[in-house]
């Protein structure tokens, strides 16, 4: 296997990234091949490409699997995201299941107030991000990792969003209960690809061995909102045993009977 150097990453990122850009990155380290220096070099190279004049965001989701402490709870969204979380000057939001990390210009503004029930509603981090002209980078992953589509579900007011659960957060030495809205299944999100295939919305690149989808967040979001308004279930997965998708459909049946 060819070793992927920092210089190779830099050259490949420069094909589509530039200083001052705002990006949200969903990623897979293994998709790149063997990176000399690992996730730390990937994060370092991204920061050099964007600079502090821009903004980098990454998901730092924990899904409520353990009591949430923003400064300490590891994220479950890959080693690049977890390395980014632990990097100096990176900030993290307060949502107990679907927090985001950010670095650069406007990072504190983007993340502020994210201790609400709904992780993706209007005026939460990813919603603020697209409104500021951001771009989505799917680095070695597909739309199944594209959290922007959860924002589209909120803006489209799909009928199955109000599915809360109770999670724990750490407050000093105490554990406290918080209510968080479940985001639902994303395994069907690749269906969005056929609706946003034009070059103005999505461009394809290679970074080392990884396939990259680079897209204008606003165009993707507006397309997703439009199709979800026509059919709220169009992005559900095809697995008949999927708990989340079945739960969403059962939730709607209950609403119809009320």
C-alpha positions as CSV (number, residue, x, y, z in Angstrom):
1,X,0.0,0.0,0.0
2,X,1.3,3.4,-0.9
3,X,2.1,5.8,2.0
4,X,0.0,9.0,1.9
5,X,2.1,11.9,2.9
6,X,1.2,15.4,4.2
7,X,2.4,16.8,0.9
8,X,0.0,14.5,-1.0
9,X,-2.9,15.5,1.2
10,X,-2.1,19.2,0.7
11,X,-2.0,18.9,-3.0
12,X,-5.2,17.0,-3.2
13,X,-7.1,19.2,-0.8
14,X,-6.0,22.3,-2.8
15,X,-8.0,21.0,-5.8
16,X,-11.2,22.1,-4.1
17,X,-10.4,23.9,-0.8
18,X,-9.0,27.4,-0.3
19,X,-8.4,29.8,2.6
20,X,-11.5,31.4,4.0
21,X,-13.9,28.6,3.0
22,X,-16.5,27.3,5.4
23,X,-16.7,23.5,5.4
24,X,-18.3,20.6,7.3
25,X,-16.3,17.4,7.0
26,X,-17.7,13.9,7.4
27,X,-14.9,11.4,7.0
28,X,-13.3,8.0,7.0
29,X,-9.5,7.8,7.7
30,X,-9.2,4.3,6.3
31,X,-10.6,5.4,3.0
32,X,-7.5,7.5,2.4
33,X,-5.1,4.6,2.5
34,X,-2.1,4.5,4.9
35,X,-1.7,8.1,6.0
36,X,1.8,8.9,7.4
37,X,1.0,10.6,10.8
38,X,-2.6,9.4,10.8
39,X,-5.6,11.5,11.6
40,X,-3.5,14.2,13.2
41,X,-2.0,15.0,9.8
42,X,-5.4,15.0,8.1
43,X,-6.7,17.6,10.6
44,X,-3.5,19.6,10.4
45,X,-3.6,19.7,6.6
46,X,-7.3,20.7,6.5
47,X,-6.6,23.6,8.9
48,X,-3.7,24.8,6.8
49,X,-5.9,24.6,3.7
50,X,-8.8,26.6,5.2
51,X,-6.9,28.8,7.7
52,X,-8.4,30.6,10.6
53,X,-10.1,33.0,8.2
54,X,-12.4,30.1,7.3
55,X,-14.4,27.6,9.3
56,X,-14.1,23.8,9.8
57,X,-16.9,21.9,11.4
58,X,-17.1,18.2,12.1
59,X,-19.8,16.1,13.8
60,X,-19.0,14.9,17.3
61,X,-22.0,12.8,17.9
62,X,-22.3,10.6,21.0
63,X,-25.9,9.4,20.5
64,X,-26.5,9.5,24.3
65,X,-24.6,6.3,24.8
66,X,-22.9,7.6,27.8
67,X,-23.4,10.7,30.1
68,X,-22.3,13.7,28.1
69,X,-19.5,16.0,29.1
70,X,-18.6,18.4,26.3
71,X,-14.9,18.6,27.2
72,X,-14.3,14.9,27.7
73,X,-16.9,12.6,26.1
74,X,-15.3,11.0,22.9
75,X,-17.3,11.3,19.7
76,X,-18.5,8.2,17.8
77,X,-18.2,9.7,14.3
78,X,-14.7,8.5,13.3
79,X,-11.1,9.0,14.3
80,X,-10.7,12.2,12.2
81,X,-13.6,13.8,14.0
82,X,-12.4,12.6,17.4
83,X,-8.8,13.9,16.7
84,X,-10.3,17.2,15.5
85,X,-12.3,17.4,18.8
86,X,-9.1,17.1,20.8
87,X,-7.1,19.6,18.8
88,X,-6.1,22.9,20.4
89,X,-8.6,25.8,19.9
90,X,-11.4,23.5,18.6
91,X,-14.8,24.3,20.2
92,X,-17.6,21.9,20.9
93,X,-21.4,22.5,21.2
94,X,-23.5,21.4,24.1
95,X,-26.0,19.0,22.5
96,X,-26.0,15.8,24.5
97,X,-26.4,13.4,21.5
98,X,-25.5,15.4,18.3
99,X,-22.9,17.9,19.1
100,X,-20.6,19.6,16.6
101,X,-17.0,20.8,16.8
102,X,-15.8,23.9,15.0
103,X,-12.6,25.8,14.5
104,X,-11.9,29.2,12.8
105,X,-13.9,32.3,12.0
106,X,-17.3,32.4,13.7
107,X,-16.8,29.1,15.5
108,X,-18.3,30.3,18.7
109,X,-21.3,31.9,17.0
110,X,-22.0,28.8,15.0
111,X,-22.0,26.5,18.1
112,X,-23.7,28.8,20.5
113,X,-27.0,27.8,22.2
114,X,-26.9,24.1,21.0
115,X,-28.4,22.8,24.2
116,X,-31.9,22.6,22.8
117,X,-34.0,19.4,22.4
118,X,-33.8,19.5,18.5
119,X,-30.2,19.0,17.3
120,X,-30.9,20.1,13.7
121,X,-33.7,22.7,13.8
122,X,-33.4,26.3,12.6
123,X,-30.7,28.3,14.2
124,X,-28.6,25.4,15.4
125,X,-25.0,24.9,14.2
126,X,-25.6,23.1,10.9
127,X,-28.5,25.4,10.0
128,X,-26.3,28.5,10.7
129,X,-23.5,26.9,8.7
130,X,-25.4,26.6,5.4
131,X,-26.9,30.1,5.7
132,X,-23.3,31.4,5.8
133,X,-22.4,29.8,2.5
134,X,-20.8,26.6,3.7
135,X,-19.7,23.5,1.7
136,X,-20.1,19.9,2.7
137,X,-17.1,17.6,2.3
138,X,-17.8,13.8,2.3
139,X,-14.3,12.4,2.6
140,X,-14.4,8.7,1.8
141,X,-18.0,8.4,2.9
142,X,-21.4,8.8,1.2
143,X,-24.6,10.7,1.9
144,X,-25.4,8.2,4.7
145,X,-23.1,10.4,6.7
146,X,-24.4,13.7,5.4
147,X,-26.0,15.3,8.4
148,X,-27.2,18.3,6.4
149,X,-30.2,16.1,5.3
150,X,-31.3,16.1,8.9
151,X,-31.6,19.9,8.7
152,X,-33.7,19.4,5.5
153,X,-36.0,17.2,7.5
154,X,-36.5,19.9,10.0
155,X,-37.1,22.6,7.4
156,X,-39.5,20.4,5.5
157,X,-41.4,19.7,8.7
158,X,-41.6,16.0,8.1
159,X,-44.2,14.4,10.4
160,X,-42.0,12.0,12.3
161,X,-39.5,14.3,14.1
162,X,-41.0,14.5,17.5
163,X,-39.5,11.4,18.9
164,X,-37.7,12.4,22.1
165,X,-35.6,10.4,24.4
166,X,-34.0,11.0,27.8
167,X,-30.2,11.1,28.1
168,X,-27.7,11.9,30.8
169,X,-25.3,14.8,31.0
170,X,-22.6,15.5,33.5
171,X,-22.8,18.7,35.6
172,X,-19.8,18.7,37.7
173,X,-20.1,15.5,39.8
174,X,-23.8,15.2,39.2
175,X,-25.7,13.4,36.5
176,X,-28.8,15.2,35.1
177,X,-31.5,14.2,32.7
178,X,-31.9,16.0,29.4
179,X,-34.5,15.5,26.6
180,X,-33.1,15.2,23.1
181,X,-34.9,14.6,19.8
182,X,-33.8,11.5,17.9
183,X,-32.5,12.3,14.5
184,X,-33.5,9.0,12.9
185,X,-32.0,6.7,10.3
186,X,-29.7,8.0,7.7
187,X,-29.0,4.7,5.8
188,X,-31.4,5.8,3.0
189,X,-29.8,9.2,2.4
190,X,-27.8,8.0,-0.6
191,X,-31.1,8.3,-2.5
192,X,-30.6,12.0,-2.5
193,X,-27.8,11.6,-5.1
194,X,-30.1,11.3,-8.1
195,X,-31.7,14.6,-7.2
196,X,-28.4,16.6,-6.9
197,X,-26.2,15.1,-9.5
198,X,-25.5,18.2,-11.5
199,X,-22.1,19.8,-11.3
200,X,-23.3,23.0,-9.7
201,X,-24.4,21.0,-6.6
202,X,-21.9,18.2,-6.3
203,X,-18.3,17.8,-7.5
204,X,-16.2,14.7,-7.3
205,X,-12.5,14.6,-6.3
206,X,-9.9,12.1,-5.1
207,X,-7.9,12.7,-1.9
208,X,-5.2,10.0,-1.8
209,X,-7.3,6.8,-2.2
210,X,-10.6,8.4,-1.0
211,X,-13.5,9.4,-3.1
212,X,-14.7,12.9,-2.2
213,X,-18.1,14.5,-2.7
214,X,-17.8,18.3,-2.4
215,X,-21.0,20.2,-2.5
216,X,-22.7,23.5,-2.0
217,X,-24.7,23.1,1.2
218,X,-27.5,25.5,0.2
219,X,-28.2,23.8,-3.1
220,X,-28.2,20.3,-1.5
221,X,-30.4,21.5,1.3
222,X,-33.0,23.2,-0.9
223,X,-33.2,20.1,-3.1
224,X,-33.6,17.8,-0.1
225,X,-36.3,20.0,1.4
226,X,-38.3,20.0,-1.9
227,X,-38.3,16.2,-2.2
228,X,-39.1,15.7,1.5
229,X,-42.1,18.0,1.2
230,X,-43.4,15.9,-1.6
231,X,-42.7,12.6,0.1
232,X,-41.5,12.7,3.7
233,X,-40.4,9.0,3.6
234,X,-38.5,9.1,0.3
235,X,-35.1,8.8,2.1
236,X,-36.1,6.0,4.5
237,X,-33.9,2.9,4.2
238,X,-35.0,-0.3,2.6
239,X,-34.3,-2.6,5.6
240,X,-37.7,-3.9,6.8
241,X,-36.1,-4.6,10.2
242,X,-34.8,-1.0,10.7
243,X,-36.0,0.0,14.1
244,X,-35.7,3.8,13.4
245,X,-37.5,3.8,10.1
246,X,-40.3,1.5,11.4
247,X,-40.6,3.7,14.5
248,X,-41.1,6.8,12.3
249,X,-43.8,5.0,10.3
250,X,-45.6,3.8,13.5
251,X,-45.3,7.3,14.9
252,X,-47.2,8.7,11.9
253,X,-49.9,6.0,12.1
254,X,-50.5,7.1,15.7
255,X,-50.7,10.7,14.7
256,X,-53.3,9.9,12.0
257,X,-55.5,8.2,14.5
258,X,-55.5,11.1,17.0
